[in-house]
């Protein structure tokens, strides 16, 4: 939650072998989705992956690797967000940024094109064919853009998003929190 506003969802790390995930990743860029271990660095801050990785690379060597962090609400939708991980001098890939959902591993799709346009970009894809899921994804994108621009969200839009989440939870079960690669605090 940022500034009292929350429309981001608690998602899980998906199974990278699922056909629908491989197809989704292929619509973003060529390459394979891999699991990357999350080891939050003591100096790293939430939601500042690019700065975190640059700080760690300056301190320990290695390099930033740009791409997409992919999450899933099973049977509902997939989401890919710009993200940066660290390639250590030993060639290991590590995510040093703490996640609010406590992931121990993330599904990651490398895409160096992201480096030239890094920001709050996300790509969502419905798994379910319900019109309510499509409406949610459209309105969530609109709400996120509004938050980025104005640091607020229209109360009617937020109410509709909450109604749609409640509908999806009634149909598909409670929204997941982290999945098998989630560490409960």
C-alpha angles and dihedrals in degrees: 000000000000122000090348092303124114125174097135112105134230103246138175133236103259128228101264091209094064113116094224091053092049090049091048092050089050090059089058102046142318116279142071129286111237135184115251122194116238115223108167110218116225091239095046121107130209115264094010101096097145094051091043094053093044090052092048093046090052091049101041106015125243126102146267117262115201126208146097133313106212123205134173142209095205114247090359113067149323125231131196120193131186108263140165126215131183127252105205123217086257089059093251118142114225134170105219095179118101114235123215087225093055098237116185091191132017133202106241134190114194114224118163090191086076090068092072094049106028116164142101095320118149135173120205130191127189118233092182117066095219118128088224091061091049090049091049093051092048094047093043089055090048091048094048091050089050092051092050091049101040107012088237141074132223108260092226091053091048091049091051091049090052090050091051093048089050090051092048091048091051091050102036104023131255116330109265124246113214103318124216093336094051123112113209114218 
